[in-house]
Amino acid sequence: MEGARPVRAPRGTELTCKSWATEAPLRMLMNNLDPEVAERPDDLVVYGGTGRAARSWEAFDAIVESLKELEEDETLLVQSGKPVGVLRTNEWAPRVLIANSNLVGDWATWEHFRELEAEGLMMYGQMTAGSWIYIATQGILQGTYETFAAVGRKRFGGTLAGTITLTGGCGGMGGAQPLAVTLNDGVCLVVDVDRTRLERRVGKRYLHEIADDLDDAIARANAAKEEERGLSIGIVGNAAEVFPALLERHTAGDLTIDVVTDQTSAHDPLSYLPLGISVEDWQAEVERDPEGFTRRAQKSMAAHVKAMVELQDAGAEVFDYGNSIRDEARKGGYDRAFEFPGFVPAYIRPLFCEGLGPFRWVALSGDPEDIRVTDQALKELFPENEHLHRWLDAADEFVEFEGLPARICWLGYGERHRAGMLFNRLVREGKVSAPIVIGRDHLDSGSVASPYRETEAMKDGTDAVADWPLLNALTSASSGAAWTSIHHGGGVGIGRSIHAGQVGLADGTELAERKLEALLTNDPAMGVFRHVDAGYQRAVDVADERGVRVPMMDAARRKAAGSTDEVAEG
């Protein structure tokens, strides 16, 4: 792509914009494209195959210049990575409103999207790429950690110690898996076609080592399993070939695979390498025949998923990790693709009923000490939350910062606003050296409609109702968000989700405190509302316990009481 060049966010306290309200989105946009953070920064791709921060370098430059000129009562509009207007609004309005990859229903196909993308009319925003709140692999790490912890609680007596997890994909999203497994004391085998991705994770201590071959990987995994020692092992190869091979070895008794999942970029078939094509020829083959490549990728995914299903038949705990691989395998001709569940209905929905979800923050100063201060302050704010303390201690020990120093944890309704207001006080009192931005992933309790992931198997059948993320975006925009985004596609692909993101700013001012209290109360409330409305008893209980106002609460109680399909507790 013409005009490519290294991008790095400013550090320190000197402003390049007129206020921190506009400096914050500028630094976060630039941070998304930092070579430490982005997968292919020269192409503006942050993660997830084609998830971009801006549509073109020309558009990137125009966004930067617009942010530098923006006043504190103005709002920049960004349409699929291109700045299209500046409006006079007010100081409570978001400084940036973003919409990415949104297409009308009948036109919401990869084919139509790619036609528009090729003409420079649209870009794919993924979840946090095009909303400027990606924080590299750490951003997905805690959610992955929470998921594997839930697997351990459900199936293995509360820990993954003495188990082997098999998974695929070690890119920007999948790269969190090996560390998340080992933080839960398990052994992880992670397969990737691209050795450089595995090497990058080793360099950042997300992955311990790369095996010489399959026999070597099995020997290392068995030794660590026997010792109940956490160990992550990378395997260079195509998951569509390696998963079936490991199934054979499992069946033969050479090893026992206990947990199976996958985070390859299966949501976009052009980002999944089919059998018979080399990594070196990947892009050329995509450009030569995208339709043929898609069919070959789907056929390979069918083989990949068949091995996952047959490992489940053999006793393994198997789940889809939200990348649409089951549906792509179905399209590839495999009719048992949906015989294992998605991770949300299997493990995470009880947390969503409490408004729990990812809470992430970034030190705009660039100083890691600011994250250390916030970590300690959070532990003091929630002294009774031992799970949170264990996570923050583990993150401090094992997570290397990429780009601007950042942290993530999971907090629920009644907790997030307290954390936000605490951070604002730390800025005001000079205990951190510069303002902090507070955001979240779009993988959240009330901000997504995604029938193959966050809203799979909703109790009342409302998996595909997209009113909720739209209401969520409207709520954050009217509750003091620094910027708000509405995306289509995310990690599951065009036609399969609508999701919303929000970011707040702690700059130490009284106005910021009022905004953060409203924003970080109302945003997780959407998760409680969503699950109360769907008839989950746990969400009804949370609303009653924490004073969440639901106009038709009596009807919600009847709906929850009348269901026999209650979500399993944590």
C-alpha positions as CSV (number, residue, x, y, z in Angstrom):
1,M,0.0,0.0,0.0
2,E,1.4,3.4,-1.0
3,G,2.5,5.8,1.7
4,A,3.2,3.1,4.3
5,R,5.5,4.2,7.1
6,P,6.1,3.4,10.8
7,V,3.6,4.9,13.2
8,R,4.1,5.4,17.0
9,A,1.8,7.3,19.4
10,P,3.3,10.3,21.2
11,R,4.3,9.8,24.8
12,G,4.5,12.1,27.8
13,T,2.4,15.1,28.7
14,E,3.0,17.4,25.7
15,L,-0.2,17.8,23.6
16,T,-0.2,17.5,19.8
17,C,-4.0,18.3,19.8
18,K,-6.0,21.1,21.5
19,S,-7.0,19.0,24.5
20,W,-6.7,15.5,26.0
21,A,-10.2,14.9,24.7
22,T,-8.8,14.8,21.2
23,E,-5.2,13.7,22.0
24,A,-6.6,10.5,23.4
25,P,-8.2,9.2,20.2
26,L,-5.2,10.4,18.2
27,R,-2.8,8.4,20.4
28,M,-5.0,5.4,20.4
29,L,-5.4,5.4,16.6
30,M,-1.6,5.7,16.3
31,N,-1.1,3.0,18.9
32,N,-3.2,0.6,16.9
33,L,-0.7,0.9,14.0
34,D,2.5,0.7,16.1
35,P,4.7,-2.1,14.7
36,E,4.7,-3.6,18.2
37,V,0.9,-3.8,18.1
38,A,-0.3,-4.3,14.6
39,E,0.0,-7.5,12.5
40,R,0.6,-5.7,9.2
41,P,1.0,-2.0,9.9
42,D,2.2,-1.1,6.4
43,D,-1.2,-2.3,5.1
44,L,-3.1,-0.5,8.0
45,V,-4.1,-4.0,9.2
46,V,-4.2,-4.3,13.0
47,Y,-5.4,-7.9,13.5
48,G,-8.0,-10.5,12.5
49,G,-6.9,-11.0,8.9
50,T,-8.0,-7.6,7.4
51,G,-9.1,-5.5,10.4
52,R,-7.9,-2.0,9.7
53,A,-7.5,1.2,11.8
54,A,-8.1,3.4,8.7
55,R,-9.2,2.9,5.2
56,S,-6.1,4.3,3.5
57,W,-3.0,6.3,4.4
58,E,-4.7,9.4,2.9
59,A,-7.6,8.8,5.2
60,F,-5.3,8.2,8.2
61,D,-3.6,11.5,7.6
62,A,-6.9,13.3,7.3
63,I,-8.1,11.8,10.6
64,V,-4.9,12.9,12.3
65,E,-5.2,16.4,11.0
66,S,-8.9,16.6,11.9
67,L,-8.2,15.5,15.5
68,K,-5.4,18.1,15.8
69,E,-7.9,20.8,14.8
70,L,-10.9,19.6,16.7
71,E,-12.4,21.7,19.5
72,E,-13.9,20.3,22.7
73,D,-17.4,20.8,21.5
74,E,-17.0,19.3,18.1
75,T,-17.4,15.7,16.8
76,L,-15.5,14.0,13.9
77,L,-17.5,11.4,11.9
78,V,-15.6,8.4,10.5
79,Q,-17.2,6.1,8.0
80,S,-15.4,2.8,7.5
81,G,-12.0,4.3,8.2
82,K,-12.5,7.6,6.4
83,P,-13.2,11.0,8.0
84,V,-16.4,12.4,6.4
85,G,-17.4,15.4,8.5
86,V,-17.0,17.6,11.5
87,L,-20.0,18.8,13.5
88,R,-20.5,21.3,16.3
89,T,-22.1,19.3,19.1
90,N,-21.4,19.8,22.8
91,E,-18.8,18.9,25.5
92,W,-20.8,15.8,26.5
93,A,-20.9,14.4,23.0
94,P,-18.2,11.9,21.8
95,R,-15.3,13.6,20.0
96,V,-15.4,10.8,17.4
97,L,-18.3,8.7,16.1
98,I,-17.3,5.7,14.1
99,A,-19.2,3.3,11.9
100,N,-17.4,0.4,10.2
101,S,-18.4,-2.2,7.5
102,N,-22.2,-1.8,8.1
103,L,-24.2,-3.1,5.2
104,V,-28.0,-3.5,4.6
105,G,-29.2,-7.0,5.2
106,D,-29.6,-8.4,1.6
107,W,-26.2,-6.9,0.6
108,A,-24.3,-8.0,3.8
109,T,-22.1,-10.6,2.1
110,W,-18.4,-11.0,1.8
111,E,-18.7,-10.8,-2.0
112,H,-20.4,-7.4,-1.9
113,F,-18.2,-6.1,0.9
114,R,-15.0,-7.0,-1.1
115,E,-16.3,-5.3,-4.2
116,L,-16.7,-2.1,-2.1
117,E,-13.3,-2.6,-0.4
118,A,-11.5,-3.1,-3.7
119,E,-13.0,0.2,-4.9
120,G,-11.8,2.0,-1.8
121,L,-15.3,2.6,-0.5
122,M,-15.2,0.5,2.7
123,M,-12.9,-1.3,5.2
124,Y,-13.3,-4.0,7.7
125,G,-13.0,-2.7,11.3
126,Q,-12.9,-6.0,13.1
127,M,-13.8,-5.2,16.7
128,T,-11.1,-3.0,18.3
129,A,-9.0,-2.3,15.2
130,G,-11.4,0.2,13.6
131,S,-12.5,1.6,16.9
132,W,-8.9,2.5,18.1
133,I,-8.8,0.6,21.3
134,Y,-6.8,-2.5,20.4
135,I,-4.1,-3.2,23.0
136,A,-2.3,-6.1,21.2
137,T,-2.6,-9.7,22.3
138,Q,-3.2,-8.7,26.0
139,G,-6.5,-7.3,24.9
140,I,-8.0,-10.8,24.4
141,L,-5.8,-12.4,27.0
142,Q,-8.0,-12.0,30.0
143,G,-11.2,-13.1,28.3
144,T,-9.3,-16.1,27.1
145,Y,-7.9,-16.7,30.6
146,E,-11.5,-16.4,32.0
147,T,-12.8,-18.9,29.4
148,F,-10.1,-21.5,30.1
149,A,-10.7,-21.0,33.9
150,A,-14.4,-21.7,33.3
151,V,-13.4,-24.9,31.3
152,G,-11.3,-26.0,34.3
153,R,-14.2,-25.3,36.7
154,K,-16.7,-27.1,34.6
155,R,-14.8,-30.2,33.7
156,F,-11.5,-30.6,35.5
157,G,-12.1,-29.8,39.2
158,G,-11.1,-26.1,39.0
159,T,-7.8,-26.2,37.1
160,L,-6.3,-27.2,33.8
161,A,-3.3,-28.8,35.6
162,G,-2.6,-32.2,34.1
163,T,-4.5,-31.5,30.9
164,I,-3.5,-30.9,27.3
165,T,-5.4,-28.3,25.2
166,L,-5.1,-28.4,21.4
167,T,-5.9,-25.2,19.5
168,G,-5.1,-23.4,16.2
169,G,-4.1,-19.9,15.3
170,C,-1.4,-17.8,17.0
171,G,-2.0,-14.4,15.5
172,G,-3.2,-11.2,17.1
173,M,-6.3,-13.0,18.7
174,G,-5.2,-16.6,18.9
175,G,-1.8,-15.6,20.3
176,A,-3.4,-15.2,23.7
177,Q,-4.4,-18.8,24.0
178,P,-1.1,-20.5,25.0
179,L,-0.5,-18.0,27.8
180,A,-4.1,-18.2,29.0
181,V,-3.9,-22.0,29.2
182,T,-0.5,-22.0,31.1
183,L,-1.8,-19.3,33.5
184,N,-4.5,-21.9,34.3
185,D,-1.6,-24.5,34.8
186,G,-2.4,-26.5,31.6
187,V,-0.4,-27.7,28.6
188,C,-1.2,-26.0,25.3
189,L,-0.4,-27.3,21.8
190,V,-1.0,-24.4,19.3
191,V,-0.8,-25.0,15.5
192,D,-0.1,-22.2,13.1
193,V,0.9,-22.3,9.4
194,D,3.2,-19.3,9.8
195,R,6.3,-19.9,11.9
196,T,6.9,-16.1,12.3
197,R,3.7,-15.8,14.3
198,L,4.8,-18.5,16.7
199,E,8.2,-16.8,16.9
200,R,6.6,-13.5,17.7
201,R,4.6,-15.0,20.6
202,V,7.8,-16.7,21.9
203,G,9.5,-13.3,21.8
204,K,6.8,-11.8,23.9
205,R,6.6,-14.8,26.3
206,Y,3.0,-15.7,25.3
207,L,4.4,-19.0,24.0
208,H,7.2,-21.0,25.6
209,E,8.7,-23.0,22.7
210,I,8.3,-24.3,19.2
211,A,8.5,-28.1,18.6
212,D,10.7,-29.6,15.9
213,D,7.9,-31.8,14.7
214,L,4.8,-33.6,15.9
215,D,6.6,-36.4,17.7
216,D,8.7,-33.8,19.6
217,A,5.5,-31.8,20.5
218,I,3.8,-34.9,21.8
219,A,6.8,-35.9,23.9
220,R,7.1,-32.4,25.4
221,A,3.3,-32.2,26.1
222,N,3.2,-35.6,27.8
223,A,6.1,-34.8,30.0
224,A,4.6,-31.5,31.2
225,K,1.2,-33.1,31.7
226,E,2.7,-35.8,33.8
227,E,4.4,-33.2,36.0
228,E,1.2,-31.0,36.0
229,R,3.4,-28.2,34.8
230,G,2.1,-25.4,32.6
231,L,3.8,-25.4,29.2
232,S,2.9,-24.0,25.8
233,I,4.2,-25.6,22.6
234,G,3.9,-24.2,19.1
235,I,3.5,-26.6,16.1
236,V,4.3,-25.3,12.6
237,G,1.7,-26.7,10.3
238,N,-1.8,-26.5,8.8
239,A,-4.5,-27.2,11.4
240,A,-6.6,-29.0,8.8
241,E,-3.7,-31.5,8.6
242,V,-2.3,-31.4,12.2
243,F,-5.7,-31.8,14.0
244,P,-6.6,-35.0,12.2
245,A,-3.0,-36.3,12.8
246,L,-3.3,-35.6,16.5
247,L,-6.7,-37.3,16.5
248,E,-5.0,-40.4,15.2
249,R,-2.3,-40.2,17.9
250,H,-5.0,-39.6,20.5
251,T,-6.9,-42.7,19.4
252,A,-3.7,-44.7,19.3
253,G,-3.0,-43.7,22.9
254,D,0.2,-41.7,22.2
255,L,-1.3,-38.8,24.1
256,T,-4.7,-37.7,25.6
257,I,-6.1,-34.4,24.4
258,D,-8.5,-33.0,27.0
259,V,-9.6,-29.7,25.5
260,V,-9.9,-28.6,21.9
261,T,-10.7,-25.2,20.4
262,D,-9.5,-22.9,17.6
263,Q,-8.8,-19.3,16.8
264,T,-7.6,-19.3,13.2
265,S,-9.0,-16.4,11.1
266,A,-11.8,-18.7,9.9
267,H,-14.3,-15.9,9.9
268,D,-12.8,-14.7,6.6
269,P,-12.0,-17.7,4.3
270,L,-9.4,-15.7,2.5
271,S,-7.5,-15.5,5.8
272,Y,-7.5,-19.2,6.3
273,L,-4.8,-21.1,4.4
274,P,-6.2,-24.2,2.6
275,L,-4.2,-27.5,2.4
276,G,-2.0,-27.6,-0.7
277,I,-1.1,-23.9,-0.7
278,S,2.2,-22.6,0.8
279,V,2.4,-19.5,3.1
280,E,4.6,-17.9,0.4
281,D,1.9,-18.3,-2.3
282,W,-1.1,-17.4,0.0
283,Q,-1.7,-13.8,-1.1
284,A,-1.0,-14.5,-4.8
285,E,-3.6,-17.3,-4.8
286,V,-6.2,-15.1,-3.0
287,E,-5.8,-12.5,-5.7
288,R,-5.7,-15.0,-8.6
289,D,-9.0,-16.8,-7.7
290,P,-10.7,-15.6,-4.5
291,E,-13.8,-17.7,-5.1
292,G,-11.8,-20.9,-5.7
293,F,-9.6,-20.1,-2.7
294,T,-12.7,-19.7,-0.5
295,R,-14.0,-23.1,-1.6
296,R,-10.7,-24.7,-0.8
297,A,-10.5,-23.0,2.6
298,Q,-14.0,-24.2,3.5
299,K,-13.1,-27.8,2.5
300,S,-10.0,-27.6,4.7
301,M,-12.0,-26.2,7.5
302,A,-14.4,-29.1,7.1
303,A,-11.4,-31.5,7.7
304,H,-10.3,-29.3,10.7
305,V,-13.7,-29.3,12.3
306,K,-14.3,-33.0,11.6
307,A,-11.2,-33.7,13.7
308,M,-12.6,-31.5,16.5
309,V,-16.0,-33.3,16.5
310,E,-14.3,-36.7,16.6
311,L,-12.1,-35.6,19.5
312,Q,-15.3,-34.6,21.3
313,D,-16.7,-38.1,20.4
314,A,-13.5,-39.5,22.1
315,G,-14.1,-37.6,25.3
316,A,-12.5,-34.2,24.9
317,E,-14.1,-30.9,25.9
318,V,-14.5,-29.1,22.6
319,F,-15.8,-25.6,21.9
320,D,-16.0,-23.0,19.2
321,Y,-14.1,-19.8,20.1
322,G,-16.2,-17.4,18.1
323,N,-14.5,-17.4,14.7
324,S,-17.3,-18.9,12.6
325,I,-15.3,-22.0,11.8
326,R,-18.4,-24.3,12.3
327,D,-20.4,-22.5,9.7
328,E,-17.5,-22.4,7.2
329,A,-17.0,-26.1,7.8
330,R,-20.7,-26.6,7.1
331,K,-20.3,-24.7,3.9
332,G,-17.4,-27.0,3.1
333,G,-19.6,-30.0,3.3
334,Y,-19.3,-31.3,6.9
335,D,-22.8,-31.9,8.3
336,R,-21.8,-32.4,12.0
337,A,-20.1,-29.0,12.3
338,F,-22.5,-27.6,15.0
339,E,-22.2,-30.6,17.3
340,F,-20.0,-28.7,19.7
341,P,-21.0,-25.4,21.4
342,G,-19.8,-21.9,21.2
343,F,-17.8,-20.7,24.2
344,V,-20.4,-18.1,25.3
345,P,-23.3,-20.4,26.0
346,A,-20.9,-23.1,27.3
347,Y,-19.0,-21.0,29.8
348,I,-19.4,-17.2,29.7
349,R,-23.1,-16.4,29.7
350,P,-23.5,-16.5,33.6
351,L,-20.9,-13.7,33.7
352,F,-22.7,-11.7,31.0
353,C,-25.9,-11.9,33.2
354,E,-24.0,-9.8,35.8
355,G,-22.9,-7.2,33.2
356,L,-19.4,-8.7,33.5
357,G,-17.1,-8.2,30.7
358,P,-13.7,-6.7,29.5
359,F,-12.6,-3.5,31.1
360,R,-9.4,-2.2,29.5
361,W,-7.3,0.9,30.1
362,V,-4.2,2.5,28.5
363,A,-1.6,4.9,30.0
364,L,-1.4,7.7,27.5
365,S,1.9,8.8,29.1
366,G,3.6,5.7,27.7
367,D,5.0,5.1,31.2
368,P,4.6,1.5,32.6
369,E,4.7,2.9,36.1
370,D,1.2,4.3,35.5
371,I,-0.1,0.8,34.9
372,R,1.6,-0.4,38.1
373,V,-0.1,2.4,40.0
374,T,-3.5,1.5,38.6
375,D,-3.1,-2.2,39.2
376,Q,-2.4,-1.6,42.9
377,A,-5.2,0.9,43.2
378,L,-7.7,-1.6,41.7
379,K,-6.6,-4.2,44.2
380,E,-7.2,-1.8,47.0
381,L,-10.6,-0.8,45.5
382,F,-11.8,-4.4,45.4
383,P,-9.9,-6.1,48.3
384,E,-12.3,-9.1,48.4
385,N,-12.0,-10.0,44.7
386,E,-9.3,-12.7,44.9
387,H,-9.8,-13.7,41.3
388,L,-9.1,-10.2,40.1
389,H,-6.0,-10.0,42.3
390,R,-4.6,-13.3,40.9
391,W,-5.2,-12.0,37.4
392,L,-3.5,-8.6,38.0
393,D,-0.5,-10.3,39.7
394,A,-0.2,-12.8,36.8
395,A,-0.5,-10.0,34.2
396,D,2.2,-8.0,35.9
397,E,4.5,-10.9,36.0
398,F,3.9,-12.4,32.5
399,V,2.5,-9.8,30.2
400,E,5.0,-7.7,28.2
401,F,3.6,-4.4,27.0
402,E,3.2,-3.8,23.3
403,G,2.8,-0.2,22.3
404,L,1.4,2.1,24.9
405,P,1.3,0.3,28.3
406,A,-2.2,-1.2,28.9
407,R,-4.1,-3.5,31.2
408,I,-7.4,-5.4,31.0
409,C,-9.6,-7.1,33.6
410,W,-13.2,-8.2,33.8
411,L,-15.5,-6.1,35.9
412,G,-19.3,-6.0,36.1
413,Y,-22.3,-3.7,36.8
414,G,-21.6,-1.6,39.9
415,E,-17.8,-2.1,39.6
416,R,-16.7,-0.4,36.3
417,H,-17.8,3.1,37.2
418,R,-16.0,2.9,40.5
419,A,-12.8,1.9,38.7
420,G,-13.2,4.7,36.2
421,M,-13.8,7.3,38.9
422,L,-10.8,6.0,40.8
423,F,-8.5,6.4,37.7
424,N,-9.8,9.9,37.2
425,R,-8.8,10.7,40.8
426,L,-5.3,9.2,40.2
427,V,-4.9,11.6,37.3
428,R,-6.2,14.6,39.2
429,E,-3.9,13.9,42.2
430,G,-0.8,13.4,40.0
431,K,-0.4,9.7,41.0
432,V,-0.2,8.8,37.3
433,S,1.7,11.1,34.9
434,A,-1.0,11.6,32.2
435,P,-4.6,10.8,31.5
436,I,-5.9,7.3,31.0
437,V,-8.3,6.0,28.4
438,I,-10.8,3.3,29.5
439,G,-12.5,1.1,26.9
440,R,-13.5,-2.5,26.3
441,D,-13.6,-5.2,23.7
442,H,-16.9,-5.4,21.7
443,L,-17.1,-9.0,23.1
444,D,-19.2,-7.7,26.0
445,S,-22.4,-8.6,27.7
446,G,-24.8,-6.0,26.1
447,S,-23.1,-4.6,23.1
448,V,-23.3,-7.5,20.5
449,A,-25.7,-9.4,18.4
450,S,-23.7,-12.4,17.1
451,P,-25.6,-15.7,16.7
452,Y,-22.4,-17.7,16.4
453,R,-20.7,-16.1,19.4
454,E,-22.0,-13.7,22.1
455,T,-25.7,-14.3,21.5
456,E,-25.6,-17.9,20.4
457,A,-28.4,-20.0,21.9
458,M,-30.2,-17.2,23.7
459,K,-32.9,-18.7,25.9
460,D,-35.7,-16.9,24.2
461,G,-34.4,-17.3,20.6
462,T,-33.4,-13.7,20.1
463,D,-29.9,-14.6,18.9
464,A,-30.1,-12.3,15.8
465,V,-31.9,-9.3,17.3
466,A,-29.5,-6.4,16.6
467,D,-31.5,-3.7,18.5
468,W,-29.3,-4.3,21.6
469,P,-25.9,-3.2,20.2
470,L,-27.6,-0.2,18.5
471,L,-29.2,0.8,21.8
472,N,-25.8,0.3,23.5
473,A,-24.1,2.7,21.1
474,L,-26.8,5.3,21.6
475,T,-26.4,4.8,25.3
476,S,-22.7,5.4,25.4
477,A,-22.9,8.3,23.0
478,S,-25.4,10.0,25.3
479,S,-23.5,9.0,28.5
480,G,-20.2,10.7,28.1
481,A,-18.1,8.4,25.9
482,A,-15.0,10.0,24.4
483,W,-15.7,8.0,21.2
484,T,-18.3,5.5,20.2
485,S,-18.4,3.0,17.4
486,I,-20.9,0.7,15.6
487,H,-19.4,-2.2,13.6
488,H,-20.6,-5.1,11.4
489,G,-18.8,-8.4,11.2
490,G,-16.2,-8.3,13.9
491,G,-14.5,-11.6,14.6
492,V,-17.2,-13.8,13.0
493,G,-17.5,-12.2,9.5
494,I,-19.8,-10.1,7.3
495,G,-23.5,-10.9,7.8
496,R,-23.0,-12.5,11.2
497,S,-22.9,-9.7,13.8
498,I,-23.6,-6.1,14.8
499,H,-21.5,-4.8,17.7
500,A,-20.8,-1.5,19.5
501,G,-17.7,-0.1,21.3
502,Q,-17.1,2.8,23.6
503,V,-14.1,4.5,25.1
504,G,-14.0,6.9,28.1
505,L,-11.3,9.4,29.2
506,A,-10.0,9.9,32.7
507,D,-8.2,13.3,32.5
508,G,-8.7,14.3,36.1
509,T,-11.4,16.9,35.5
510,E,-14.8,17.1,37.2
511,L,-16.5,16.8,33.8
512,A,-14.6,13.5,33.2
513,E,-15.7,12.1,36.5
514,R,-19.3,12.8,35.8
515,K,-19.0,11.3,32.3
516,L,-17.2,8.2,33.6
517,E,-19.8,7.6,36.3
518,A,-22.6,7.7,33.8
519,L,-20.8,5.8,31.0
520,L,-19.4,3.0,33.1
521,T,-22.7,2.5,34.9
522,N,-24.9,2.6,31.9
523,D,-22.8,0.5,29.5
524,P,-22.7,-2.7,31.7
525,A,-26.4,-2.1,32.5
526,M,-27.1,-2.9,28.9
527,G,-25.8,-6.4,29.6
528,V,-28.2,-6.8,32.5
529,F,-31.1,-5.5,30.5
530,R,-30.3,-7.8,27.6
531,H,-30.3,-10.9,29.8
532,V,-33.2,-9.9,31.9
533,D,-35.2,-9.5,28.8
534,A,-34.1,-12.9,27.5
535,G,-35.4,-14.6,30.7
536,Y,-32.2,-15.4,32.6
537,Q,-32.9,-15.8,36.3
538,R,-29.4,-14.8,37.2
539,A,-29.8,-11.4,35.4
540,V,-33.2,-10.9,37.2
541,D,-31.5,-11.5,40.5
542,V,-28.7,-9.1,39.6
543,A,-31.2,-6.4,38.6
544,D,-33.0,-6.8,42.0
545,E,-29.8,-7.0,44.0
546,R,-28.1,-3.9,42.4
547,G,-31.1,-1.7,41.7
548,V,-31.1,-1.9,37.9
549,R,-34.4,-0.4,36.7
550,V,-36.4,-2.6,34.3
551,P,-39.8,-1.2,33.4
552,M,-41.5,-4.6,32.8
553,M,-39.8,-6.5,35.6
554,D,-42.8,-8.5,36.7
555,A,-43.1,-9.9,33.2
556,A,-39.3,-10.6,33.2
557,R,-39.6,-12.5,36.5
558,R,-42.5,-14.6,35.0
559,K,-40.5,-15.3,31.9
560,A,-37.4,-16.4,33.9
561,A,-39.5,-18.5,36.3
562,G,-41.4,-20.2,33.4
563,S,-38.2,-21.4,31.7
564,T,-36.7,-24.8,32.4
565,D,-33.6,-24.0,30.3
566,E,-31.7,-21.8,32.8
567,V,-28.0,-21.1,32.1
568,A,-25.7,-23.2,34.2
569,E,-24.0,-21.3,37.0
570,G,-20.3,-20.4,36.4
